[in-house]
Amino acid sequence: MKRLNVNIDHIATIRQARRTNEPNPVSAAVICELAGADGITTHLRSDRRHIQDYDLIALKQVVVTHLNVEMAATDEMVEIASRVKPDVVTLVPERPQEVTTEGGLDVIANLKDIKKAVDALRANGIFVGLFIDPDIKQIRAAAKMKVFQVELCTANYAHLCESPGSATVRNTKEIQAEIERIKKASKVAANAGINVAAGHGLTYRNIGPIASIQEIQEFNIGHNIIARSALVGLDQAVREMIAAIRST
């Protein structure tokens, strides 16, 4: 069965906008789990723009499904993860000026630092995933590290789906080509014995073709669910996304 991990970062974004104590990301995590989410995802950034260290500690104590923490492959983050011990750590690229993660981790270019982080996390009993573009060379590099999972970045697919003129013949062909690229990458990863997840920019509108890819078993989705929850409530927003994923 296809799994949904809800990224709750933007609950913390709302809280941090006023530097107050609400809304509480931990409370949001509980609502997501009760609505049927298979896990909770969160990103502890080096600039702490949304999730804070104390959130991570509380989430570890409260989440009963599956806690996936995204973080950069730095000594600071590895040390925090080694203390908190989430179920999975997904290593992601991080740039201070970015609004959100802009693409996949370049495993090949940063092989030494990433391997150091992967080895340290695994030594502490933590499963490790890598957030990478649907690129065959990157997947093969990830496979050599024997990571638990790769999460394929769907940012380009999402951009094509949401950009102006996305209904044109030209964009339709580009969208289909990107779906095929993700499908091929998923097969390569699965054949290498790596679990396959996907995420970034996925919405109720565009999830269908990606959810239909057999090898992808897990989805990490945040902004679209939180945006929808502002209108219909978090419980319903999560249930609607689960239905969208599993209706394919």
Secondary structure, DSSP 8 states (H G I E B T S, - for coil): --EEEEE-HHHHHHHHHHTSS-S-HHHHHHHHHHTT-SEEEEE--TT-SS--HHHHHHHHHH--S-EEEEE-SSHHHHHHHHHH--SEEEE----TT-SS--S---TTTTHHHHHHHHHHHHHTT-EEEEEE-S-HHHHHHHHHTT-SEEEEE-HHHHHHHHSTTTTSHHHHHHHHHHHHHHHHHHHHHHHTT-EEEEESS--TTTHHHHHT-TT--EEEE-HHHHHHHHHH-HHHHHHHHHHHHHT-
